[in-house]
Amino acid sequence: QVQLVETGGGLVQTGESLRLSCAASGSVSSINVMGWYRQAPGKPRELVATISTGGTTNYADSVKGRFTGSRDNAKNTVYLQMNSLKPEDTAVYYCNVLTHWGTYYWGQGTQVTVSS
């Protein structure tokens, strides 16, 4: 089992920045890929960014150039630096890990609201 705790959400204005953090605990040696998803009201959950154990990143087209994902393997923590935020970035952001066994774990979610 892997437990995930997210922090860093909040309310900001268009163009501002936020940094999300997600700390993993439990069976952390099983973690392979870490990442972030988001879900806006009335929409399906969508990929935002993934970061491999070696640091390779993958981003949704909608956030490329504005968001940066990173991880600190020593701290079992993944980060999402969000710059130039837009109202359409408003959503609940979920931390996600994929283990070497193919199991997904999710955090509880943190609300990000961008006002225009």
C-alpha positions in Angstrom: 0.0 0.0 0.0 1.1 3.5 -0.8 -0.4 6.6 0.9 -0.3 10.0 -0.7 -0.8 13.4 0.9 -1.1 16.5 -1.3 -0.6 20.1 -0.2 -0.4 23.4 -1.9 -3.7 24.1 -3.5 -5.6 27.3 -3.2 -7.2 30.3 -4.9 -5.1 32.5 -7.2 -5.6 35.1 -9.9 -4.9 34.6 -13.6 -1.2 34.7 -14.3 -0.2 33.7 -10.8 1.7 30.6 -9.7 1.1 27.7 -7.3 3.3 24.7 -6.3 1.7 21.4 -5.4 3.5 18.8 -3.3 2.6 15.2 -2.8 4.4 13.0 -0.2 4.2 9.3 -0.4 4.5 6.8 2.4 4.1 3.1 2.9 5.5 0.8 0.3 7.5 3.6 -1.4 10.1 1.1 -2.8 7.4 -0.1 -5.1 6.8 3.3 -6.7 7.6 3.6 -10.4 5.9 6.6 -12.0 4.6 9.6 -10.1 2.3 12.2 -11.5 -0.6 14.5 -11.4 -4.1 14.4 -12.8 -6.9 16.9 -12.5 -10.7 16.9 -12.7 -12.8 19.9 -13.4 -16.5 20.0 -12.6 -18.5 18.0 -15.1 -15.4 16.7 -16.9 -13.4 13.5 -16.8 -10.2 13.2 -14.9 -7.3 14.0 -17.2 -3.5 13.6 -17.1 -1.5 16.7 -16.3 2.1 15.4 -15.9 4.0 12.2 -15.1 7.6 11.9 -13.9 9.5 8.6 -14.1 11.9 7.4 -11.5 14.7 8.7 -13.7 13.1 12.1 -14.0 11.6 11.8 -17.5 8.5 14.0 -17.8 5.4 13.9 -19.9 2.9 16.7 -20.0 -0.6 17.4 -21.3 -0.5 19.7 -24.3 -2.6 22.2 -22.3 0.0 22.8 -19.7 3.3 22.4 -21.7 5.5 25.4 -21.1 3.6 26.5 -18.0 3.7 23.6 -15.6 6.8 21.7 -14.4 6.7 18.3 -12.7 9.6 17.1 -10.6 10.3 14.5 -7.9 12.6 14.0 -5.0 13.2 10.3 -4.7 15.0 10.6 -1.4 11.9 12.3 0.1 9.4 10.2 -1.9 7.8 13.5 -2.9 6.5 14.7 -6.3 5.9 18.4 -7.1 4.0 20.4 -9.7 5.0 23.9 -10.3 2.2 25.7 -12.0 3.0 29.1 -13.6 0.9 31.5 -15.7 -2.3 29.9 -14.4 -5.5 30.3 -16.3 -9.2 30.0 -15.2 -9.4 26.8 -17.3 -6.8 25.3 -14.9 -9.4 25.3 -12.2 -9.9 21.8 -11.0 -9.2 19.3 -8.2 -5.6 18.1 -8.7 -4.8 14.5 -7.7 -1.4 13.0 -7.0 -1.0 9.5 -8.6 1.6 6.8 -8.4 2.0 3.7 -10.5 3.9 0.9 -8.8 6.2 -1.6 -10.4 3.4 -4.2 -9.9 1.0 -2.1 -12.1 -1.1 -0.8 -9.2 -2.3 2.8 -9.1 -2.7 4.8 -6.0 -4.4 8.2 -5.6 -4.2 11.1 -3.2 -7.3 12.8 -1.8 -7.1 15.7 -4.1 -6.4 19.4 -3.6 -8.5 22.2 -5.1 -6.9 24.8 -7.4 -9.1 27.7 -8.3 -7.9 30.4 -10.7 -10.0 33.6 -10.8 -10.2 35.8 -13.9 
